C-alpha cells in the first residue's frame, strides 16, 4: 500500500512554492501572526486599538493633500506584520473622504501606496504592503469614496530605511497621495 502524505504537508509545500520560498518576517511576542490577506472586506467598525500596535496610526498623507484639504498631518504607521486600519486613523481618513467627495479635491484620483519594513522576504513584503493599501482603500470606499477614483499599489520594503524597531515602524505605512 502506498504511503499517504498528510494534506497539511502538501498544502504547506504548495504555499511555500507559491510564495517563491520567502519566509514571513520573524514574529515576536507582541506581533500579529496572521499573514496579510490579498483582499479583506471593508471594515464597518475599526478596533479601538490593535493589541500589537507600537504607534497610533497607519497612514501618511501627502503635503499636497494636507494643504488642499486642511488636514492635520498624522504621524502614521502600521504595527509589525499587520494590515489593520486602526481607530486612530478614522478621523483623518474621514477628512480625506470628505475632501475627495465634496471638498476641494472632488473628482480627483487618490493613490494609496503600501509599505513594509525590510524584514521578511521580498514577495511577502510586497503582499503585506498591498494588503495595507487595500485595507485603507476599503475603509475609504466604505465611507463614500468612489472606488473608480481610488488606486492602490505596494512598494513592499523597496523604500525602507529602518535599522531598528523605531525606524522600522516608520517603514510600515500607507502613503495617501494625489493620483495622476
Order of alpha helices (4+ residues) and beta strands (2+ residues): alpha-beta-alpha-alpha-beta-alpha-beta-alpha-beta
